[in-house]
Amino acid sequence: MKNLLAVAFGLSLGLVAACDTSTSSSSVNASATSGVVTLGTDEGIDFTTGVVQQPGNFGNSDLYTSQNGSAMKLTSGGANIVDVRPVSFFQTSGGVYPIYADLDDVPNVRPEASMKLPLPKADVGNGFTILTASGAYTKGFVVSASATSVTIQYEPLP
């Protein structure tokens, strides 16, 4: 009986140690990375890690693509396809999406909570700011765009 108790005690200590190890290594880094990424149709990106998701969708990506005729549509990720995280493509009241010269020209403005509409047709020079799944903000700039891919330069929003 003593041996059985000793084994049970030893196993429980091992489980506690295993739980402690997994908990401490799973901390989330809320800092976004900087980089350039090319996304094809139905791919997405996690801006915090820089990992491209294949396929990308609302549940695994901060921003994901879908084909929209002769262009790529850019959509924010979120809890579900309707409840996405805030993103701003800086659409004017006239419905125009501004064209910027480079990433530095994209405004350093966080999107309001109500800003959730996608960019229906990505074009070279479009810019955006987005709330990532980690809680960080990222800004991006469309470097190139076609019917089947879009290249985005991005960095943490200051």
GIVEN-V575797 format. One line per field, one symbol per residue. ss: DSSP state (H for helix, E for strand, - for the rest). phi: phi as a letter, one per 20 degrees, with the letter a starting at -180 (. if undefined). burial: + if it has 16 or more other ideal C-beta (glycine too) atoms within 10 Angstrom, else -. A space follows every 10 residues. Layout:
# GIVEN-V575797
ss->???
phi->???
burial->???
This chain:
# GIVEN-V575797
ss->-HHHHHHHHH HHHHHHHHHH HHHHH----- ----EEEEEE --EEEE---- EEEE------ --EEEEEE-- EEEEEE-E-- ---E--EE-- E-----E--- --HHH----- --------E- ------EEEE E-----EEEE EEEEE---EE EEEEEE--
phi->.fffffffff ffffffffff ffffedfeee ffedrccdde gmdbceffdn eeecfebgec cfbcdbfcme beedcferfb feeeffbcdm fffeneefdd faffffgecf ffgeecffef bfcgnfcbcb eefenedcdc beebbbfcbb dcebbfff
burial->---------- ---------- ---------- -++---+-++ +-++++++-- --+--+-+-+ ++++++-+-- ++++++++-- ---+++++++ ------+--+ --+--+---- +---++-++- ++--++++++ ++++-+++++ +++-+----+ +++++++-
